[in-house]
Amino acid sequence: MNTVNSAETTTESAYGDSDFVVVANRLPVDRDPAEESQGWRTSPGGLVTAVAPVMKSQEGAWIGWTGVPDVDFDPFTIDGMHLVPVTLTSEDVLRYYEGFSNATLWPLYHDVIVPPEFHRTWWDSYVQVNERFAAKVAEVAAEGATVWVHDYQLQLVPQLVRRMRPDLAIGFFNHIPFPPFELFAQLPWRDEILRGLLGADLVGFQRPADAANFRRAVRGRLNFTTKGSTVAVPAGDVLSAHTVRAEAFPISIDTPYLEELARDPKIIERARQIREEVGNPKVVMLGVDRMDYTKGIRHRLKAFGELLSEGKLDIEDIVLIQIATPSRERLEQYKIIRHDVELAVGRINGEQAEVGSIAVHYLHHSYPRDEMTAFFLASDVMLVTALRDGMNLVAKEYVACRGSDDGALVLSEFTGAADQLTGAVMVNPHDIGNLKAGILDAVQMDEKTRARRMKQMRKKVSTDTVSIWSKKFLAELEAIHTNPEAIIPDRPASLPERSMTASDRITSTVDTPAPAAASGPGAAGSGASGPGEERR
């Protein structure tokens, strides 16, 4: 596949027709195997949940990968959204997606719970794919259009787009945490990532701490001036001087839609059936996560198993339903977490279960939205015990479905949702004792306290929806693009602009050789526990 020249200028005649462009690694669709014509269906995920309602209300285009490698697809429309596919090869998937995005950036940005891997060939692929996405933006966007780039897989796109199309208003939103400077500094290509993000007019994060981490990295690595949430970017070899805002925009959910589902008589009946299928216990606890080492599933199971062993919870009265959606299954660390989770489930059930009474109902597959809503309605206690999470929309979705103001939420303090859902039982999942105490608090909480706390959280998700989130972000992006205010300092002589040319990539200082393609990314040793190991 040909690599796009990032410095190439797009002429006015090449402008597209889309006034609003969303750019994400994935299009919001999957191939539907049930259809003979190989049609498409809307795919699950936090980004889809957040952005799809916005796209349906806008005249625009969504640029992303279909999820099918080595196949070129023409643009198409589904559910009112115009989708523009970007082709990825199998090699791109191996090196850009599974490699640099999910075996380098993902663990680095999540507190190094597992060790990140640094390989120059992965970085080369990351640059090439980001160039491909940027070229598609330049082709599709109308003159003066608004472009909204999403997430860690595409952190170079803002700068690349600004080089080709300086007329565009460019926003970037990071859905995952941005790490402290001391961790981010490990990345060999840290300066290139920072410069890539600074191509945007507005860079959004989930939490104020994430935005502060980014601004500190900009000061520490690039020596650019920051004042409050503003970064003054001096003129470089290609880019003109401009102002960037970096601040928090906590993402939310489509609350009205979820509330409507939760009132559906068929879904309410399905919730009743779920409780019946698990034995009609007094308390149903629920965990819903991607199978990921950041989600704290092992810690949750350890705490639950100990509570049963100690007799503080009774298997006759309580059951845990753990839904773990398959994720990144070719990566070694994801194979390890699945093995560990399934081993823990088997151990708990083997030691605690009786005939007709299972302690943990473990479900390793995904569910449609209707069925997931039924699970939310069927459960009395929701467990969100992530070791680090940008936001965690599952916590908000559970709250949105509790129209009767009942139910309790156990929530990790290391999620973005913890800043907003203050009525939850807050826990430190690294501290198993604290996690056990939080679970007991939620199970034993009296009805009046539950109702008060849930009502408080429901008010928050009802008045802070994904629609409000997107409008706020886009309104600020427009204001910044049309009326930038900053004093641009002279360019520091000791920090010359670095363009991401092929020669620049080849002369990287990283000496770690890339693994053979057959071995796959993420093959780090499984023995290191790192900061994610629970306190015993």
N, C-alpha and C positions, 0 to 999 in steps of 0.2 A: 504494500500500500504506500502511495506517495505521501511524503511528509509536507505539510503546508509551510510555506515560508512566512514566519510570523511577522516579519518586517514589511511585507508586501502591502501596499496601500490600495484600498478599494476605491474605485472611481464612483462618481455619483450615478452613472448609468447602471451600476451593478447593485444599487440599493434594492432591497426587497419591499414587501407590502405590509409587513407586520409591525404595528405600532407598539406592541407589548410582547416581549419574548422571555419565556422561562427556559432556563438551561439547567439540566440536571443529568447526572450519570445515566439514569434510567427514564425511559418514557413510562407513563402511568398505566401500562398495559402489559399483559402476558399473553402468550399464545394459548388459545383455548383448545385443549386436546379433544373436547367433546364435540367440536364442530368439524364436520367433514371438510369444510372449506378452509380449515386452519384459520379461523377468525381470531379476534382479539377479545380479551376481557380485562376489566379494570383490575390492577394488581394491588395487593396490600402493602402497607408500609407507612411510617410516620410522615415522610415527605409527601406521599400521595394524599394522605389524609389532610395535610395542611394546605397543599397548593391546588388540588383538583377543583375545589369549590371556587377558588379565585379565577382559574382559567375558564371555567364555564360561564363566568359573568363578564369576561373580557373578550375583546376581539384580538386574538393574538396567536402565537405559535409556541409549542413546547418542543424543545430540541433535546434529544437524548438517544440512548441505545435501546434497542428493542429487547435485549436479553438473548438474542439469537446470534451467535458468532458466524462470521464468514458469509453472511447473506446481506445483499443490498436491498433495502426496501424503499419504495417511493413514499412521499408524504401521504398521510391519510387522516380522516376525521372520525372520531368516536366520541359519543356522549357529548357532543358540542365542542370538543377540543380538537384543534388542528395540530397534528403531531408530525414532527420532522425528524426522521431517524438519522442517526450517525452510525456508520458501520464500524464494528470492532472485529478484528481477527481473533482467532484462537490464541495467538501469541500475545495480542493486546490483553485479552482476558487474564492470561497467565501472569504477565509482567506488570501491566498498569493496574488492573483491578485486584486480582488476588495477591499480587506482589506488593507494589508500592502503596496502593491505597489501603489494603487491609492487613498486610503483614509488616508494614513500616509505619504509616501514619496512624492507623487505628489504635494500635497498642501504645504508641508514643503519646497520642492525645488523650488516652485513658489511663494516665498515671503509671504507665509502664507495668501494668498488671502482669503482662507477659513481655519478654524482651522483644523490642522491635528489631527488624533486620534491615541492613543497609546494603543495597546492591546497585552498582552503577547502571547495569542493564535495565533494572526496574525503573530507575530515574529517567533514563533515556526514553523508555516507553511512555512514562507519565507525561513527559514534555510533548512527545509526538501526538498523543491522544488529545491533550489539552489544546494543541495547535489545531487539530482537526475540528474540535468543537468550536473554537474561536472563529475559524474560517466559515463554518456554517452560520454562526451568528451574523457575521459580516454580510453574508449572502442573503439572509432572510429578513433582517431588520430594516424597517423603513428609515428614512432620514429623520434624525432626532428621536428615534424610538427609545423606549425604556426597556432595559435588559436586566433580568433578575437571575443571577447565577447562584446555584445552590450546592453547598457542601464540599467536603474535604477532597473529593476526587477531582475537583476542577478549580483548584486554588490559583492556577496560573492564568486562567481564562480572562479575568478582568484586565490585566495588563496587556495581554495579547490582543484583546478586542479594542482597547483604547489605542493601541498602535495602529490598527487597521481602520478604526471608525471613531475618531475623536468626537464626532457629533453626538454620540449616544450617551444617554444617562445610564450608568452602570451601577447596579447594586449587587452585593454578595451577602448571602446569609449562611453562617456556619451552624449546622444542626447539632454538631457534637461539641464537647468541651474544647477550649483552646488551652494548652498546657501552660504551667508556670515556665518562666524563662529558663530556669535551670534544667528542665526536661527538654524543652523545645531546642535548646542550644546543642543537644546531642545530634540533631539532624544535620548531615553534611551540607544539605542544600537549603539551609534555613534562610539565608538572605534572598535566594530566588523565590522562595515561598512568600516571604514578606513583601517583596517587590510585586509579585503577582497579585496579591490581595490589594495592594495600594493602587492598583490600576482602577479600582472602583471609586465611585463618589461616596458610597455609603457601605460600610462593612458591619453587618449585624451579628450579634452573638446571643446565646440563650441567657447568660447571667452576666451581671456587672463585672464579676471577677474574671470572666473569660475576656471581656473587652479590655480590662486593665492589664491582663497578661499579654495581650496582643500589643497594646501601646507600649508596654515596658520593653517588649522584644524589639519593636521599631526603634525606640530610643537607644537600646543597648547595642543592637547590631548595625543599624543604619545611621545612627546619630541624627535622625530627623527630629525636628522640634514638635512637641505635643503640648497642647493646652486644653485641659479638660478632656473632652472626647474628640478633639480635633487634632489631626495630623497634617502638618504642612510638608508637602512633598515638593522638593526643588526640581527644577528642570533637569532632564537627563539627555542622553544621546538621541532619544526618539520622542519621549513624552515631554509635554510642556508642564510647567509648574501648575500644581492644582492642590485643592484641599480635600481631605478625606475625613469623614466622620466615622468613628468606631465606637459603637455603644450597644447596649443590650436591648433586644426586642424578644421577650419570652414568647415562644410559639404556643398556640393553643389548638383547639379542636372545633369540629363542626357541631357545636352543642345542640342546636335545634334539631338537626337530623337524628342524633343519638337519642334525644328525648322523645322524638316521635317513634323511633323503633321500640323504645322501652315501654311505650303505651300500647303497642300492637298486641291484641289478644292472642294471636298465634305464638308470638315470642314469649308472652307471659306463660302460656300453657307449656311451651317447650322448657321454660325454666323450672316449672313444677315437675316435669318429667325427669329433668336432670337430677334434681334432689332425690326423686324416687329411685332413680337408677343407681345412685351411690348409697342407698340405704336409709334415706330420710334421717340423717343425724341431726343433733341439735344445732351444730355449727358446721358450715361448709366454708373452708378456706380455699382461696384461689390464687394461683400464680400464672401469669401470662407473659411470656418472654420469647424473644428469639433465643435459640440455643447459642449463647455467647458467654465467654468468660467474664465479661463486664457486668453481667446481670445479677451476680450473687446467688445463683440457684443452688450451688453447693452449700453455701453458708446457710441459706434458708432451710435446706433439707437437714443439715446438721443440727440446727436449732430445734426443728420440729421433732427429729428423732430423739434428741436428748430429753425434750419435754415429755414425750411418751414414756421413755425409759425410766424417768424419775417419777412417773405417776402424776405429774402436774396437769397432763392432758390425758383423757381417757378415750381409747379407740372406739368405744361404744357411743361416744358423744360427738366425735369430731372426725372430719376427713379433710384431706388436702387434695385438691385437683391441681395438677401441675401441667399446664400446656406449654410445650417448648417447640416453637416453630423451627423447622430445619433451616440452617443458615450456613453458607460458606463451607460446605461439607468436605471440600477437597483440601482445605487448609489443616495442617497438622494440629494446631492448637484447638481447632474446633472439633477434631476427632477426639482429642484428649478430654475436652469438657463434656462431650456427649458420653464418653466412656465413664467418666467420674460420676456424672449425674445418674446414669442408669445403674451403676454399681451401688450408689447411695440409696436409690429407690428400692432396689432389690434387697439391700441389707435391712432397711426399715421394715419393709413388708415381711421379710423372712423372720425378723425378730419380734414384730409387734402384731402382725395380722392374725386373725382367727378365721375359721371357715365362715364365709358370708360377711366378713368385716375386713376391708382393705384400708390400710392407713393412707396410702398415697395412690391416687389414680393418675398415672403418667401417660400423657398423650403427645406423641412426637409427630405432629402434623399441624397444618394450618386449617383455619376454619373461615367460612364466609362471615360477613358482618352480622347477619341475622343470628347465626348460631353463637357468635362471640357475645352479642348482647344478651342472649339467654343465659350464658355462663355468668355474666356480670350480675344479672338479676337473681340467679340461683345462689349466689355466694353471700355469706355474712361478713367475711373478712377478706380484704384484698391485700396480698403481700407484694410489695415492690421494694426489693432489697438490693438494688444495683450498687456495685462498688464505685461506679462513676457513670453518670449519664447526663447528656446535654439537657434533656428535659424529662422524658418519659411520659409520652402521651397516654399510655395505658392507665396510669393513675387518674388522669383527668377524665378519660372515657368511663371508667368505673363510677366516678362521682357523678358524671352527667346522667348516667342510667338509674341513679338511685332517687327516683321521683318521690318516694315515700319518706325520704330523709332518714332512712335506716342504713345499717351497714357501717363498717369501720375500715379505715385505710391505714395499713402499716407502711410507712414510707421512709426510704433511705434519705438521710440528710445530704447525701452526695449526688442527688438528682436536682435538676433545675426546678422540677415541680415542687420541691421542698420550700422554695422561696415564696410560693403562692398558696399552696394547700396547707396552710398552717393549722388546720383542724385535724390533720392526720396525727397518728402516733409516730413520732420521729424516732428513728433508730440508727445506730452505727453498725452496719452489717459486718464490719471487720471485728467487732466485739461480740462474740457469740452470746455471752452473758447478757449484754444489753439487748441483743436481738430477741433472745428468749423472753426477757422481761416485757419487751414491746408486744410480742405476740400474745402473751398472757393478758396484758392490759387491754388489748383489743377484744379478745375473747370474753373477758369478764366485765367489760364496760357496761354500765347500766343503760337502759333504753333512752332515758332522758339525755344523758351525756352524749350518746351516739347521735341522737337526733339533732342536738345543738351543734355538734361538730360538723355533721354532714350538711346541715343547712348552710352553715358558714362556707363550706367548700363549694357547694352547689351554686351559691350566689356568685362566687368568684368565677367559675367556669361559664356561668350564664351571662355574665357581663364582660367577659374577656374571651371572645370567640376567635376562631381563625380568620373570620372576615374582618374583625376589628384589627387583628394583628397585621394582616396584609395591607389594609388601608393605611394604617399608621406608618408602616415601613415605606410604602410607595409614596405617600404624601411627603415624608421627610426626604426621600430620594429626589423627588421633583424639586423641592425647595432648595436643596443643596446644589443640584445641577444648574438651576437657573439663577441662583444668587450665592455663589461661593464667597465666603468671607475668611480670608487668612492673609497673614504677612508671610510671604515665602522667603525663607532665608537663602543666602548664597549656598551653593552646593559645596559640601565638605570636600576639600581637595584630596583627602586621604581615602575617600570612599568612592572610587569611580563607578559609574553605571556599568552593570554587567548585563549584557544581552545574552539570552540563552541560545547561543549558536551551537552547532554541532561540535566545533572545536572546544568550546567551553565545557560541554558535557564530557567530552573524551578526557579532558585534563583534570577531571575530578580528583580530589585528594583521597578518595576512599579506595582502599586497597583490598577490601573483602571481595573475593571472586563470587560471581553469581553462580547459583547451583545449576545443575543440568536441568533442562526443561522438564524432563520426565519425573524429576523428584518433586516438582511442585513447590510453590512458595510456602512460607509458614512452617518450615521444617526445623524450627528451633527446638533445642533440647527441652524435654518435658520435666526435667528435674528442678528447674528454678521456680521458686514460689513467688518471689518478688513481693512488692508492697500489697498485692491482693490477697496474700495468705491471711486467713482469719486468726484472731487472737484466741488462743485456746485456754 
